[in-house]
Amino acid sequence: IVRPPNVRPPNVTSPVLAESPESTGSNIGEHDFGTPVGSKATNLGSQSAKASRGLLGGLIRRKKKQPALGGRQGQNWDSPLMLLGGGALILLVAGGIFLYFYLNRGSGDEMFELAEESYRGQSYTQAIGGYQTFLKKFPEHPKASLARVRTGMARLRQHVDSGSNWNASLETANAQLPIIKTEEAFGEARTELSTLLTNIYDGFVTQAENAKEVSEKQTLLDQANAALALVDNPEYLPTSVRRIQQAKIEEITDRTTLVLRDINRDNELQLAVQKIREATTSHDILLAYDIRKELIARYPGLEKNPQLRDAVLAITQAELAKVTTADAPITAVDTPRTLALPRRIVVADRRLGNEATLPGQIAVVLTRGAVYGLNANDGSVLWRHWLGFASTDDPLRLSADPNSDVVVVNRQTQELVRLAGKSGQTVWRLPLDQSFTRPAIVGNQLFLSTTDGRIVAADAVTGNVAKQAQLPQSQLAPLGVDPESRHIYAAGEHSSLYVFSADTLTCEQVVYVGHRPGSITVPPAGVSGYLFVCENGGTDSCQLHVYRPIPDGSGFEPAMDSLRLDGQVAVPLMTFGRRVFLTTDRGGHYVFDVDPANANEPVRILAQTLPSATDVQVQYPLVEGGQIFVAGKQLVRFELQASRGEMVRKWVSPEGDRYLGNLQLFQDVLIQTRQRRGSSAITVSALRVSVGRTIRDEGQELWSTDIAAPPALEARRDAQKRSVVVVSSAGTLWDITSQAMSNGLLNAASDRTSDLSSMRPVTTAINVDESRFVLTAKPPTRNVLLYDSSETDRLQEVTLRIPHDQLACELTALQGKLLACSLAGPIYLVDPQGSDNHSVLPYQPTLGAGASVNWIRPAISSETSPLIIAATQSGQLLALTVDDQPKPHLEASNSRELGANLRGNVAALGANAFVVVEGLTHDELQTVKLPGLEGDTREALPGKLVWGPEVMGELVLLATDTNNLVALNAQGQTAWSVPLEFGALAGSPVLIDERLLCTSVDGHVWQIATDKGQMIPWHDDQRSLDAGEPLAASATVVGKLLLLLGRDSTLYIAEMPTAAEAGRQP
């Protein structure tokens, strides 16, 4: 150690340095600095500093001892050598200090780097030791802060990277982060920390997802939220760093939502199961099912939960206990209902090609509210039985015998009726006093269900009921049967299906299906003990549920996952052998094969054709052997090739027709019901088809019969033919003679058009003169049907010779000709037979390019000369006359704008014309004077116009939507207004003397006095004549006979009451 000379300085407060003369050099020698500069020195520390201070002190003291000899003495202290030596000494001391620190720093960096290598190599225990040693030896090192941060991160990584102990990871993070977050070097760890904290968050969420118990899930979710709090702490992860992991954080957060949903689901499951048990105990079955339904609606995944299934099983057991069976006899009636109008003539239009070689066999079809029995050999109608439009269930044959009786459902009278197959006579009828389903048959027993949940077993021979069962809920779907197991399947209104024994009518099992109210509309089907249930769950899809018996006999279990099918099932499933055929209204066809011996796949789709229809169309199937017939928009025959798993299309009918009702097969003759394109009639026809063998003439039509076509107008009397003429809207004409009246049937039409190929069904009749009338469609066109009693072919299809096809309104007769108001604007006066079409030029309004005119039906006033009053819907009135100069033409003599929209048609009576002005809540009748069209008198109507105005004698009649018939006088004033208590008018009232004879669509006929609108009783004890069936036209009176037409052109004959019988002398 270098020490300064041992010179003690004088005891002075502060040293005083003497000035040395500028000429005097330094007198300081080497011995004044101790060890020479070039000598060895091993310590530049504090002792060297002390030695330096001692050296300087000695110099000071030494200078102080020199005496002053009068004036300035020579001084060596500030000599150049002294200054250079002192500076060198200072530099030497600073360099020593720097060298000391440099040498120590170099060894610290190496130690830090060794710890870093361990950290990067994931040897976190070794890294922690290295960092701690480094900090102990070099606490002031520049990387000391980073070493402290790395130590905390290494401790955190020890747990996070193991991925097995997220609790320890979270605890370590909570312990270390508050310590290291204040370090200057903490910023370098933030990116790495974002990954670690996100991984902790992810680890807890993953464990929560896999946890079985709700409590465990909740605990892990709470810990995950604690980890998320660290992720969201800006002291640890500022937004700029958190953004790196944002996508993953959001994904994990989404999963926490699912975990929370699982927790809520499990909690709600436990609560729901408890409530279900309570409801079951209190016998509130509907509430129990509702609880289950609400739970499944929120959590569909719970549908197969064992706890919930056990709870549901308890419900079904409780339901089973509530089903009761008891002796509850009902005696059928063996007499038919009395017909209000027994004299009737059923009309049909039969076209025979070749007989079907089916002598004595009967085809039974239901269409438009009536059941028809037809001779399957030639298509002639044998009988008709009215049921009502609400009856849509196809007749049920009681056996495979083609002549067997049938059972039908009369929903109008709420009766089950057995009809004799050959005659249609009533064998028995069973009144049930409420709505019920189409019956199912097992042996000689008929089974049906009522809306109040009763299962009724009726004897097919007598119709009598001995036993009934009562369900705990209502029942809407038809019953299904399994003839092999002799089980009856009753689908409840919702949720449950009940399995009954056909022999004892006891409920053996309750199967939980879980269907929504009213979603099962076709009967369940049983095959080989398996149960097929179709649920129409949506507007364009259905679910097929298949159940199999549980081996221990305790009930049914799903045989497969429910199968979603495109379209809805609208017709019953068909079973054949161990197979089931199902068709949807979207054109999907499926054949299912049932093999209970196949444990892996007891039910499979054997063959299918995928849905092809873009719109809804009910498909009617029939299966015979390996042949499958399906009728919808076309009739198709498929051949089932089971070995290849295919349904191969073998034959198809042309497109365009719409098939209705079930198909019937008689040997190799297929009888089907359809509505032909452009026809209003229903066509029943027989086709030769290939069944079991290939034939050359497949699809050949043997016969066809048109039935149930609505009438085009009221019955008319043809004096020349001495008959009553009935014309249908399909363009078919029948002459009803006295012989036909006695037979009650007429299968041969007297005349027909060529299937109305160029027009739609006709609905409106216009009398041209005494022997002619025309029939038009809606909307009207220039194509019409002309009836001329003087012609051999009385009914002809005629095209009026006008250049425009579309008419704006109905035709109007004028002196043997027709006024045709075209949509294009011109009004033509034409001869319907085209003999003098250009004798009168049309009226041509002034129109812009492409404009059209919406005319309403004009009226003819004959007060002076014929005057045509035409009007448009927009409120323009025209008075037209036939002017002979320079050539005959229609000319407007007057016109007027009413400034309001018009409805209905124009009527003319006396010197006035009448139009109906449209109002917001009710319309008004405006009267205008002829021929000038003046006047603004308006009469308020009780509602909106629905029919008229029409002139009847001295009255103008119209009907409103308030169900009122209103009569106005020639001045446009209301004469009387009476309610239409029997319903809407079926046709225009008929004026007979001073009475109006009215018919309603509901089938009533009544009389009204024209003077005051009072109803005239039909007989003393009845206000009206009830035909018992709907009517479709005005009444016709021929002598004492009253002729009425039904909705299917059936002619009813009654007698008109005399004035005395009617209770009023006319």
Secondary structure, 3 states (H helix, E strand, C coil): CCCCCCCCCCCCCCCCCCCCCCCCCCCCCHHHHCCCCCCCCCCCCHHHHHHHHHHHHHHHHHHHHCCCCCCCCCCCCCCHHHHHHHHHHHHHHHHHHHHHHHHHHHHHHHHHHHHHHHHHCCCHHHHHHHHHHHHHHCCCCCCHHHHHHHHHHHHHHHHHCCCCCHHHHHHHHHHHHHHHCCCHHHHHHHHHHHHHHHHHHHHHHHHHHHCCCHHHHHHHHHHHHHHHHHHHCCCCCCHHHHHHHHHHHHHHHHHHHHHHHHHHHHHHHHHHHHHHHHHHHCCCHHHHHHHHHHHHHHCHHHHHCHHHHHHHHHHHHHHHHHCEEEEEEECCECCCCCCCCCCEEEECEEEECCCCCCCCCEEEEEECCEEEEEECCCCCEEEEEECCCCCCCCCEECCCCCCCCEEEEECCCCEEEEECCCCCCEEEEEECCCCECCCEEECCEEEEEECCCEEEEEECCCCCEEEEEECCCCCCCCCEEECCCCEEEEECCCCEEEEEECCCCCEEEEEECCCCCCCCCCCCEEECCEEEEEECCCCCEEEEEEEEECCCCCCEEECCCCEEEECCCCCCCEEECCEEEEECCCCCEEEEEECCCCCCCCEEEEEEECCCCCCCCCCEEEEECCEEEEECCCEEEEEEEHHHCEEEEEEECCCCCEECCCCEEECCEEEEEEECCCCCCEEEEEEECCCCCCCCCCCCEEEEEEECCCECCCCEEECCCCEEEEEECCCEEEEECHHHHHHCEECCCCEECCCCCCCCCEEEEEECCCCEEEEEECCCECEEEEEECCCCCCEEEEECCCCCCEECCCCEEECCEEEEEECCCCEEEECCCCCCCCCCECECCCCCCCCCCCEEEEEEECCCCCEEEEEECCCEEEEEEEECCCCCEEEEEEEEECCCCEEEEEEEECCEEEEEECCCCCCEEEEEECCCCEEEEEEECCCCEEEEEEEECCEEEEEECCCEEEEECCCCCEEEEEECCCCCECCCCEEECCEEEEEECCCEEEEEECCCCCEECCECCECCEECCCCECCCCEEECCEEEEEECCCCEEEEECCCCCCCCCCC
